Amino acid sequence: MKPQPRILVMGAGGIGGVVTSTLLEVGATVTAVSTNPRIRAAVDQLGFRRVEDGEERVVRGRIAPAPEGTYDLCILATQPPSVEEATRTALPHLADDAQVVVLQNGLCEERIAAIVGAPRVIGGIVAWGASMPEPGRYERTAAGGFSLGRLSGEIDDDLRRVGELLEAIGPVTLTRNLAGARWSKLALNCAVSALGTIAGERLGPLVRQRRYRRLALEIMTEAVAVAKAERVTLEKVAGTLDLDWIALSEADRAASASMSLTAKHALLLAVGLRYRRMRSSMLAAIERGRLPAIDFLNGEIVTRGAKHGIPTPFNARVVETVWAIANGTQRSSRETLDRLCAPEAPAAPTA
């Protein structure tokens, strides 16, 4: 990869817009691509409008309807259901040694490796949040950076160069255990996205309710069990959230209250409040009439759990409910979320 690469960003939603505008701001050569004409028109007219800490910055640039020319680095920032199509669209425009960074939630690296080859794939775990409240206007909803790694576990010069480039957006950690970091983030996403999508709210008010935290813990516990069956060594999320520890034990499930359970609720509350302004990208996709990424999140847990004979009833109910919301047979509401809550979880008031 060249020291000053020509960069292609596929996708201009919340994450793609923040990535593109920040890289443009520091002088990188970037082309963003979106199939959404409203986003393209808004950026052409007003520029990328990025809001951070209440301050709006405007970065001039344009969004193309398709890739143009040849690129040394491709950053995939679409929703998971579109990532393979976006990769195939980008591939004819990539240099032979171009690296492909996968920013999607879920376990998308293997899918992209099947298209471009595993040696070119860099997994990028996003530890910050962003939304696009209106076309071309991007709001960073949580601080954080990236964890980057390869399927092989190797840390090479191209991986380091990509890390240096993304430091403009947030702090970067290089990992030799991409699978462990990715599965830990997947477990967290399965819970966070489920709460936000099904309730139709931002995360902050939801994690204040004990019954919703208990549901999140049940969802993550199933994900951890499946990860162990896949022989994955989990990494801490953002260096703090230990999924092995937070998973519910049989003693936790049997107790209405205990020191262990209280500590797990407290940690989940703290993490949730850190990302309190985060709004589910799956919910945004449904509102825009697009396919939700549920099969790439909780659906992965259900599918892989079945392969190992591990029951995943909470994740299965989440998948069913999100598809019902997407199909219009249910609506996002707290009442819908309440129906998924663990029957043994106490319906306590706000903690």
C-alpha positions in Angstrom: 0.0 0.0 0.0 1.3 3.5 -0.9 2.4 5.9 1.9 -0.3 8.3 0.7 -3.0 6.0 -0.5 -6.0 6.8 -2.7 -8.9 5.9 -0.4 -12.3 4.6 -1.3 -15.0 4.6 1.3 -18.0 2.5 0.4 -21.0 3.9 2.3 -21.9 7.3 3.5 -24.2 6.7 6.5 -23.2 7.6 10.1 -19.8 5.8 10.2 -18.9 6.3 6.6 -19.7 10.0 6.7 -17.6 10.6 9.8 -14.7 8.6 8.4 -14.8 10.3 5.0 -15.2 13.9 6.4 -12.4 13.4 9.0 -9.9 12.0 6.5 -10.7 14.8 4.0 -10.2 17.3 6.8 -6.6 16.0 7.4 -5.8 16.1 3.7 -6.2 12.5 2.6 -7.3 11.7 -0.9 -10.8 10.2 -0.4 -13.7 9.2 -2.6 -16.9 8.2 -0.8 -19.6 6.2 -2.7 -23.3 6.0 -1.9 -26.2 4.8 -3.9 -28.5 7.2 -2.0 -29.2 10.3 -4.2 -30.5 12.4 -1.3 -27.2 12.0 0.6 -25.2 12.8 -2.5 -27.2 15.9 -3.2 -27.0 17.2 0.4 -23.2 16.8 0.5 -22.8 18.4 -3.0 -24.9 21.4 -1.8 -23.8 21.8 1.8 -20.7 19.6 2.3 -20.2 17.0 5.0 -21.7 18.5 8.2 -20.2 16.7 11.2 -21.3 17.4 14.7 -19.0 16.6 17.6 -19.5 17.7 21.2 -22.3 20.1 20.1 -20.1 21.8 17.5 -20.8 21.5 13.8 -17.9 21.4 11.3 -18.4 21.6 7.6 -16.0 19.7 5.3 -16.3 20.2 1.5 -16.3 17.1 -0.6 -18.5 15.0 -2.8 -20.0 11.6 -2.8 -19.9 9.6 -6.0 -22.6 7.2 -7.2 -20.0 4.6 -8.0 -16.2 4.1 -7.7 -14.1 6.1 -10.1 -10.5 5.2 -11.0 -8.1 3.1 -9.0 -7.6 2.9 -5.2 -5.0 1.7 -2.8 -7.3 1.3 0.2 -11.0 0.5 0.5 -12.9 1.1 3.7 -16.2 -0.7 3.8 -18.8 1.3 5.8 -22.1 0.0 4.5 -24.6 -1.8 6.6 -23.8 -5.6 6.8 -26.5 -6.8 4.4 -24.9 -4.6 1.6 -21.2 -5.3 2.4 -20.6 -8.2 -0.1 -22.3 -6.3 -3.0 -20.3 -3.2 -2.1 -17.1 -5.2 -2.1 -17.8 -6.7 -5.5 -18.6 -3.2 -6.8 -15.3 -1.9 -5.5 -13.0 -4.8 -6.5 -12.4 -3.8 -10.2 -11.2 -0.4 -9.0 -8.7 -1.7 -6.4 -5.0 -1.9 -7.0 -3.5 -5.4 -6.8 -2.0 -4.7 -3.3 -5.0 -2.7 -2.1 -6.1 -3.4 1.5 -9.8 -3.7 2.4 -10.9 -2.6 5.8 -14.1 -4.1 7.2 -15.9 -1.8 9.6 -19.2 -3.7 9.8 -20.5 -5.2 13.0 -20.9 -8.9 13.0 -18.5 -11.5 11.5 -18.0 -10.1 8.0 -14.3 -10.6 7.5 -14.7 -14.2 6.3 -17.3 -13.1 3.8 -15.0 -10.4 2.4 -12.0 -12.7 2.3 -14.0 -15.0 0.0 -14.2 -12.1 -2.5 -10.8 -10.3 -2.3 -8.6 -12.9 -0.6 -7.8 -13.2 3.1 -4.3 -11.5 2.9 -6.0 -8.2 1.9 -8.6 -8.1 4.6 -8.2 -5.9 7.7 -10.9 -6.2 10.4 -11.8 -2.9 11.9 -13.8 -2.9 15.1 -15.5 0.4 15.7 -15.6 1.5 19.4 -17.4 4.7 18.8 -20.9 5.7 17.6 -22.3 7.9 14.9 -25.7 8.6 13.3 -27.0 10.5 10.3 -30.1 12.4 11.5 -30.6 13.9 8.1 -28.9 13.4 4.7 -25.3 14.7 4.8 -25.4 15.6 8.5 -23.4 13.3 10.8 -23.4 13.2 14.5 -20.8 11.5 16.5 -22.7 9.9 19.4 -19.9 8.3 21.4 -16.2 8.7 21.6 -13.7 6.0 20.9 -11.4 4.5 18.3 -10.7 1.3 16.5 -9.2 -2.2 17.0 -7.6 -3.5 13.9 -6.4 -6.9 13.0 -6.1 -9.7 10.4 -7.7 -13.1 10.3 -4.2 -14.6 10.4 -3.2 -12.6 13.5 -0.2 -11.1 11.8 0.7 -7.4 12.4 2.4 -6.1 9.3 3.4 -2.8 7.8 0.2 -2.3 5.8 -1.9 -2.9 9.0 0.3 -0.3 10.9 -0.1 2.2 8.1 -3.9 1.8 8.1 -3.8 2.3 11.9 -1.8 5.5 11.6 -4.3 6.8 9.0 -7.3 6.0 11.2 -5.7 7.7 14.2 -7.2 10.9 12.8 -10.6 9.6 13.8 -9.8 8.0 17.1 -7.2 6.0 19.0 -6.2 2.7 17.3 -5.2 -0.6 18.9 -3.6 -3.4 16.8 -4.7 -6.9 17.8 -3.4 -10.4 17.1 -6.7 -11.8 18.3 -9.2 -10.3 15.8 -11.6 -13.2 16.3 -11.7 -12.6 20.1 -12.2 -8.8 19.7 -14.8 -9.3 17.0 -16.8 -11.8 19.0 -16.8 -9.7 22.1 -18.1 -6.7 20.1 -20.6 -9.0 18.5 -22.0 -10.1 21.9 -22.3 -6.4 23.0 -23.9 -5.4 19.7 -26.4 -8.2 19.9 -27.7 -6.8 23.2 -27.4 -3.1 22.4 -28.9 -3.3 18.9 -31.7 -5.5 20.2 -32.7 -3.0 22.9 -32.5 0.1 20.7 -34.2 -1.5 17.7 -37.1 -3.2 19.5 -37.8 -0.3 21.9 -37.2 2.4 19.2 -35.1 4.5 21.6 -31.6 5.6 22.3 -29.6 3.4 24.7 -29.4 5.7 27.7 -33.0 5.5 29.0 -33.1 1.8 28.4 -30.1 0.7 30.4 -31.5 2.5 33.4 -34.2 -0.2 33.6 -33.1 -3.3 35.4 -35.4 -5.6 33.3 -33.8 -4.4 30.1 -30.3 -4.9 31.5 -31.2 -8.4 32.5 -32.4 -9.1 28.9 -29.1 -7.7 27.6 -27.2 -10.0 30.0 -29.2 -13.1 28.8 -28.4 -12.2 25.2 -24.7 -11.7 25.8 -24.5 -14.9 27.9 -25.8 -17.0 25.0 -23.3 -15.2 22.7 -20.4 -16.0 25.0 -21.4 -19.7 25.2 -21.4 -19.9 21.4 -18.1 -18.1 21.2 -16.5 -20.7 23.5 -17.9 -23.5 21.4 -16.2 -21.8 18.4 -13.0 -21.9 20.5 -12.7 -18.2 20.5 -10.7 -16.5 23.3 -12.7 -13.3 24.0 -11.0 -9.9 24.4 -12.3 -7.1 26.6 -14.4 -4.6 24.8 -12.6 -1.2 24.8 -10.2 -2.7 27.3 -12.8 -2.7 30.1 -15.9 -5.0 29.4 -14.9 -8.6 30.1 -17.6 -10.7 28.4 -16.4 -13.9 30.1 -17.0 -12.3 33.5 -20.3 -10.6 32.7 -21.9 -13.7 31.3 -24.6 -15.0 33.7 -23.7 -18.1 35.8 -26.2 -20.6 37.0 -26.0 -19.1 40.4 -26.7 -15.6 38.9 -29.8 -17.0 37.2 -31.0 -18.7 40.4 -30.6 -15.6 42.5 -33.0 -12.7 42.6 -30.1 -10.6 43.9 -26.5 -11.3 44.7 -23.2 -9.4 44.8 -22.2 -11.0 41.5 -25.4 -10.0 39.8 -25.4 -6.5 41.2 -21.8 -6.0 40.0 -22.8 -7.2 36.5 -25.8 -4.9 36.4 -23.6 -2.0 37.6 -21.0 -2.5 34.9 -23.6 -2.8 32.2 -25.3 0.4 33.4 -21.9 2.2 33.3 -21.2 1.0 29.7 -24.7 1.8 28.6 -24.5 5.3 30.0 -21.2 5.9 28.2 -23.0 5.1 24.9 -26.3 6.6 26.1 -26.8 8.8 23.0 -26.3 5.8 20.6 -29.2 5.0 18.3 -29.4 1.6 16.7 -28.3 1.6 13.1 -30.7 -1.3 12.5 -33.5 0.9 13.6 -32.4 3.6 11.2 -32.2 1.0 8.4 -35.7 -0.2 9.0 -37.0 3.4 9.1 -35.4 4.0 5.7 -37.0 0.8 4.3 -33.8 -1.2 4.2 -33.0 -4.6 5.4 -31.9 -4.8 9.1 -28.6 -6.4 9.9 -30.2 -8.8 12.4 -29.1 -12.0 10.6 -25.4 -10.7 10.9 -25.8 -10.1 14.6 -28.2 -12.2 16.8 -28.8 -14.4 13.7 -25.1 -15.5 13.8 -25.5 -16.5 17.4 -28.6 -18.5 16.6 -27.2 -20.2 13.6 -23.8 -21.1 15.1 -25.5 -22.1 18.4 -27.6 -24.6 16.5 -24.5 -26.0 14.9 -23.0 -26.7 18.4 -26.2 -27.8 20.0 -26.3 -24.7 22.3 -29.8 -23.2 23.0 -30.1 -19.5 22.2 -33.8 -18.7 22.9 -33.2 -15.0 23.7 -31.3 -14.3 20.6 -33.9 -16.3 18.6 -36.7 -14.2 20.0 -34.8 -11.0 19.1 -34.3 -12.2 15.5 -38.0 -13.0 15.2 -39.1 -9.7 16.7 -36.8 -7.5 14.6 -37.9 -9.1 11.4 -41.6 -8.6 12.5 -40.8 -4.9 13.1 -39.1 -4.7 9.7 -42.1 -6.4 8.0 -44.6 -4.1 9.7 -46.4 -6.8 11.8 -45.0 -5.3 15.1 -43.8 -1.9 16.0 -40.8 -0.6 18.0 -41.9 0.1 21.5 -41.1 -0.6 25.1 -44.1 -2.8 25.2 -42.6 -5.0 22.5 -39.3 -5.1 24.3 -41.0 -6.0 27.6 -42.4 -9.2 26.0 -38.8 -10.4 25.4 -37.6 -9.8 29.0 -36.6 -12.8 31.1 -39.6 -13.9 33.2 -37.3 -14.3 36.2 -35.8 -10.8 35.9 -37.3 -8.5 38.5 -39.3 -5.6 37.0 -37.5 -3.2 39.3 -37.7 0.6 39.0 -34.9 2.7 37.6 -31.6 1.8 39.4 
